[in-house]
Amino acid sequence: MGYSQNTDQVHPNHRLSNFGDKNCTISERRGGFGLVRLESNRENCTYDQNYDEFSADVEKVYRILRKFHSRVPKLELALQESGVAVRSGLTERVLNRCGDAGNLGYRFFVWASKQPGYRHSYEVYKAMIKILGKMRQFGAVWALIEEMRRENPQFVSPYVFVVLMRRFASARMVKKAIEVLDEMPKYGCEPDEHVFGCLLDALCKNGSVKEAASLFEDMRIRFTPTLKHFTSLLYGWCREGKLMEAKYVLVQIREAGFEPDIVVYNNLLTGYAAAGKMVDAYDLLKEMRRKECEPNVMSFTTLIQALCAKKKMEEAMRVFFEMQSCGCPADAVTYTTLISGFCKWGKISKGYELLDNMIQQGHIPNPMTYLHIMAAHEKKEELEECIELMEEMRKIGCTPDLNIYNIVIRLACKLGEIKEGVRVWNEMEATGLSPGLDTFVIMIHGFLSQRCLVEACEFFKEMVGRGLLSAPQYGTLKELLNSLLRAEKLEMSKDVWSCIMTKGCDLNVYAWTIWIHALFSNGHVKEACSYCLDMMDAGVMPQPDTFAKLMRGLRKLYNRQIAAEITEKVRKMAAEREMTFKMYKRRGERNLKEKIKEAKDGRKRRARRRRWGGGHGRANIL
């Protein structure tokens, strides 16, 4: 096939070296790492390619937002005294700089709206709606649209509602997404076929194709079906692996008087490839040619991607050469797909070979191209190679993105090179990239693995302050709190919890349970009971096993007063929820016994594995 199978050596054009000299130093606080800053001037920073008239003001505002975001009066005073003039273009740049930290962007948006002589532009409103939607602050989004109607009615456009539909759809809130369609006329916007198509597209792309198909049938009279509507449904069924339904949509397309185009065929091709039906996929390619719809680069790339996923690299290369012989030149995505496949299966040298070929053919690699090579080096725990590859990216004008930085920081933390991880973090922020949720989680777990509890707390509180704490991160919260309490850092753990409470995080029963169980498990029974009372004062009812666990602990302490107080509150909350206290108590005791039994069984299994050499048979040991 014309390509090497050797994976043991690095490609000669990409020879890797040790860490070079670090021009930027790391300042360490309190003997740890902290939220450190690079000690380098802008003149020495070679990564700021987007420096313009706004850059200095954007960085100044961003630093102020990070420092005072939890204290609104001080924040507004600091912004007022900063000397930054709010003007057209600046607000968009600040919102972009805040990245995933939506709370920071919203604080600046509110402050800017109060400045004399300044009014938000249409672009600023769009950006803010996207940010709030991503944070799932849908009430705030509707309030913002209401403000637009009141102060800038010309800004209320169908696009605004399309953004909101997409956010509802991504949150799997189908009814809310459909309600947006009904609310549009109240704001002077009549939905048309395009807007309806955007709603169908959003639902199908977010796993709600059944609801989209039902809505499509209900709305056929109101909105005339278009090829785009059918294409969205076909994509949704293929994405779910329902190929029979996808074929039926193909029949409907022809019955409606439309001829399937290249997009329709490529979606169906993707469905066949994802389901492993490669024979059907090749037959579809032949049908496309018979219908005079020539396969394009995406058609071939789809097949290559499916073959790479199944480790059929020789066949993938055959398709690669076939597409070129058919007069369809490969593009950057095709090369990236092949590089991904070879790197995934450990053939890094072949990945470098294709990268060289890609550049020679005039295609510019993007961060995704390098991401797959980075991931392969991460798998082999080759940190130096990752650092060197980032330097090569910059040399050809390909700026590392957040995913690239995440890989390098994660690997540095995994290998215990926390200082190197902090250095890369600071380098990332110096380029104008804002750390995302994943970046914070990686760094926090890295600090915890090295028992740098103070630094882990600082990063966690910074993450909370930027509005990035949500239910999926409760695992990080649990690990942090347990690590602090095991190290007898009770006050630090209380400080973390206080930070979560004061920053207005919407905490559910699971977050409270994590905190209360962590306190209880580490011997702080009275504190656990105190926070249980706070939880009930906040209107959150403890889980039955939490109540049972606290009652057991209080019986051992002979503390009847707190037990009576908790019991009385639980009785009232149970009555409000129309459940009997007796049933609640019995369920809690049963759940607690089951969890204790599971824990004992787990300890026994681990002991057996240790006894027999980590799961190996007795014969092997003997």
Steps between C-alpha positions, in 0.01 A plus 500: 500500500799729505508581870722383781386276784788605724379679811811484715675806366399860476487654157834666422339834412342507843791405726413589859723648764497574871325798650660817377577805704192650656495875437213541741555428869248378752439692818406270786284618787478355850751236399253362244385574148183707530331683215835605363568756230772500238763758584554612143427823323276520195799593286658163578182303435500358150153346521277808501421510131174690542643806672306812396352817645277303738750247634643706786155608622362148465777355717462778757124441524545124515742526793255725687211260435699206631606688812169655605231290328344389831484855644283705268547845664881464499488363146304796368728743684813332361359507146406866542850590616675287238489774239358258242252669268212271406457518124377304204706186450648488851205328665498219241872445556460488880216248474715288270796526739287372789438178307309242704499725806155637425463671837795728424359595162156570645645727771675710237191503276287640784761760596555613141125551449506766776775709341391837356512532124525125441236258375545132435520402134313214336819289503541550877141391567551190282822411682337545841201285407739225388694522827190495722352217295819298542475559875137386475384825655189498283305738724776759454488443122128576485556809717770614258272451199232700684755777559589496130133536406461789741816695421616377157204336324691495170742248657230238560556274200427134419870421555466583872224243539691242295790528748258446787342199326840341451590548867172344616552211257856439623361481856242243374220737598291423194173658616678825587670506159164458325342767722753752363337451160162597650643796693661666196183678372466677837830672425407596144684208334302257290677163467551379143622179338862595572440547874300178516784324319747631759280357778484159331875509443569584866275221626647241264858594587432465871340155509133601478427371149178322605357825631626681188327249270175535693524880488573488127179304435295732721634813328484387134199723436645806674850469351555369148754213514837578343795283411682638805220374729526149357880511514494586872269206574711262294811617684327448836392145422846410367655648812278273712588199285139464378578433134152371411348832608774685310417305181132587546594869513684446170175366354312803637753732336426354157123495565515872584653568158858555616808327364753396769812716487855433612419600860219242522719226354792586729275483807377157396856397425598607853215288642614190311864555596419558869295178506787307343301428182790567266355290215187718502722809515697394191170417319374848585813650343418312178138622514619858540705469184202346312287796611774735373567621853877458517642419847695790644787518746260467793357176357842336485610647834191346665605155378860556606387603848289185542786278383747672734265443792507125428880490463475427127780739412605327176146521365481865614815577301350319199195731513739795543686412179174420318354844571811666360490282188136607451607864482381579853800645688523440874454800728625581850211305659591185304863521608395570859273194497782275380748648747244440774460137397871421489568678830207330669648159417851595608657576160624849589781499242244444222301790645804726469557374145145596400542836674806573285313388187207721596719810530680420172161484324427855617252415776544688827462276808258623763506439876282190454766346275761536772254399773501137388880484498503666843252240629726219376799654680285544812412131488872419502559764772741698278474849645814637336371403156171681570683819599720479190199443276336816636809694397481353150135603478588859570781497243255424218244751633262247659407635843434228763140500617345411835488126423872494427578680826269264689696197378837648597379618842331164570814305408720730708272449801486124442880480503523715813649796307266751665732797446510422131120477500474843664750643251292373206183636667657845528628480142146417388351803674777721362384412148148626579340157550270466801524168685186296461323271740710198399820698552402589856397142582831366363701748704303439822543123475869553423549703818303245704715213368808686629323598826525871419173571681531879524553535127219254424266712712605820323437354156167351611381832641612675183299246297194563716546875472494477122168320511640166381378275782210278397367153583753306285784650709367367830756219478777761516322665793478166682868419450610848610288502818602147600867578437479808722317322780733198492787746540312654798447830314146558630512880474629486143219264401246733663653787306451309173137428584444861605641611163249277320211639705594868472560484123136409445553147365176312449567201728282191497465221753803314359737790569374532857527121544863502385587765758305346789628146434857628470473667842336194657747251351793696639361516854337846494152382597378821664612712204325256265178538700534878502530511120210255471286758683628770262405279206144463627480875567587542131199283411700188407395174664781259598510161335367217721841335547651838600238536774558142618878551507472820707260337747747215556782745558297708745395191696867418553556858623187486720392832346122481514440872457643529145345163409158627606544826309600322176224242541233768550607687186512180295148410622366836379675474163373144452145614576533786249605246236214268591718212620488325837794554733492130595549395138776762452684380811469131405631568147797690642599216735466244219709710258765558765528126576535424128776760459686367806475146361625617158796673667589184697474281190722744313764483773488119493543494121797735519654291779463183290660672201794610715531151647507330159723750328260749346260251343750245362421135555655296779683284248684803362614604845613150597 
